[in-house]
Amino acid sequence: MFRVWGKIFQNNRLRNDVVIEINNTELTRTKKITTALSDMCYHFDLSIPIWLDSNIADIKRSGKTRFYQDSFIETISFDYLEFQIIEES
């Protein structure tokens, strides 16, 4: 099982969150991450953010990253979207 916790923060407060589970064991880790981000953005009714080099480095280092306004094409109404891997197996 692969679980990701998505959180939307505004003014240093948690505004909304969701846990996404991916049960397909045939997918690669990268495909699980991109699928989870896509599902998370669908849940929050957001466009899918662009993966910047800093996001990729954060995920590799700590399993967590934040998407700020510069990762989104459209204007967002919050400070950032946090993406955190909470279970990998």
Solvent accessible surface area in square Angstrom, and as a share of the most:
residue,aa,sasa,rsa
1,M,85,0.38
2,F,4,0.02
3,R,75,0.27
4,V,0,0.00
5,W,79,0.28
6,G,0,0.00
7,K,16,0.07
8,I,6,0.03
9,F,36,0.15
10,Q,62,0.28
11,N,112,0.57
12,N,140,0.72
13,R,181,0.66
14,L,88,0.44
15,R,122,0.45
16,N,70,0.36
17,D,60,0.31
18,V,25,0.14
19,V,66,0.38
20,I,20,0.10
21,E,87,0.39
22,I,15,0.08
23,N,103,0.53
24,N,70,0.36
25,T,106,0.62
26,E,160,0.72
27,L,50,0.25
28,T,93,0.54
29,R,104,0.38
30,T,94,0.55
31,K,107,0.45
32,K,24,0.10
33,I,12,0.06
34,T,55,0.32
35,T,40,0.23
36,A,0,0.00
37,L,1,0.00
38,S,42,0.27
39,D,59,0.30
40,M,0,0.00
41,C,1,0.01
42,Y,189,0.72
43,H,101,0.45
44,F,23,0.10
45,D,128,0.66
46,L,33,0.17
47,S,38,0.25
48,I,96,0.49
49,P,5,0.03
50,I,85,0.43
51,W,64,0.23
52,L,63,0.31
53,D,123,0.64
54,S,68,0.44
55,N,5,0.03
56,I,72,0.37
57,A,44,0.34
58,D,38,0.20
59,I,10,0.05
60,K,158,0.67
61,R,171,0.62
62,S,77,0.49
63,G,13,0.12
64,K,76,0.32
65,T,4,0.02
66,R,95,0.35
67,F,0,0.00
68,Y,99,0.38
69,Q,77,0.34
70,D,103,0.53
71,S,2,0.01
72,F,11,0.05
73,I,150,0.76
74,E,89,0.40
75,T,119,0.69
76,I,19,0.10
77,S,77,0.49
78,F,14,0.06
79,D,68,0.35
80,Y,22,0.08
81,L,0,0.00
82,E,5,0.02
83,F,0,0.00
84,Q,49,0.22
85,I,23,0.11
86,I,66,0.33
87,E,65,0.29
88,E,89,0.40
89,S,99,0.64
